[in-house]
Amino acid sequence: MKDNAVNPSQFPKVNVTDSLIAEMVLDQALNAFREQQIQKEIDQSLENQNKEEFLRLTEELKNLSAV
């Protein structure tokens, strides 16, 4: 019978520092992408003269920038 147990030596060792840096880079990229999306939506709300949407989006952008 074949043993299906996972052998920890089968996996590469994880460098915690590299993992944290990768997570930070990914978070920054996602935030930058979301900021771009919000900017486009703000432009659209201005074009549509939608004050409520504009105020909501600018608040969201401020909150995102504060993080």
SVG drawing of the C-alpha trace seen along z (x, -y; Angstrom):
<svg xmlns="http://www.w3.org/2000/svg" viewBox="-27 -68 41 70">
<polyline fill="none" stroke="black" stroke-width="0.4" points="0.0,0.0 1.3,-3.5 1.8,-6.0 -0.1,-9.3 1.3,-11.3 2.8,-14.7 6.5,-14.9 7.5,-18.4 10.8,-18.1 8.9,-18.0 8.1,-21.7 10.6,-24.5 11.4,-26.4 9.5,-29.7 11.4,-32.8 9.1,-34.9 10.7,-38.2 10.2,-37.4 6.6,-36.5 5.9,-39.7 7.6,-41.8 5.6,-40.0 2.4,-40.6 3.2,-44.3 3.9,-44.6 0.7,-42.9 -1.3,-45.1 0.2,-48.2 -0.6,-47.0 -4.2,-46.3 -4.6,-49.7 -3.1,-51.5 -5.5,-49.6 -8.5,-50.4 -7.5,-54.1 -7.4,-54.1 -10.9,-52.6 -12.3,-55.1 -10.7,-58.0 -12.5,-56.8 -15.7,-56.4 -15.3,-60.0 -14.8,-61.3 -17.9,-59.5 -19.9,-60.9 -18.8,-64.4 -19.7,-63.8 -23.1,-62.6 -23.4,-65.4 -24.1,-62.8 -23.2,-64.7 -24.1,-61.8 -21.9,-59.3 -19.1,-61.9 -19.2,-62.4 -19.3,-58.7 -16.4,-58.0 -14.2,-60.8 -14.8,-59.6 -13.9,-56.0 -10.7,-57.4 -9.8,-59.3 -10.3,-56.2 -8.2,-54.1 -5.4,-56.7 -5.4,-56.8 -4.5,-53.1"/>
</svg>
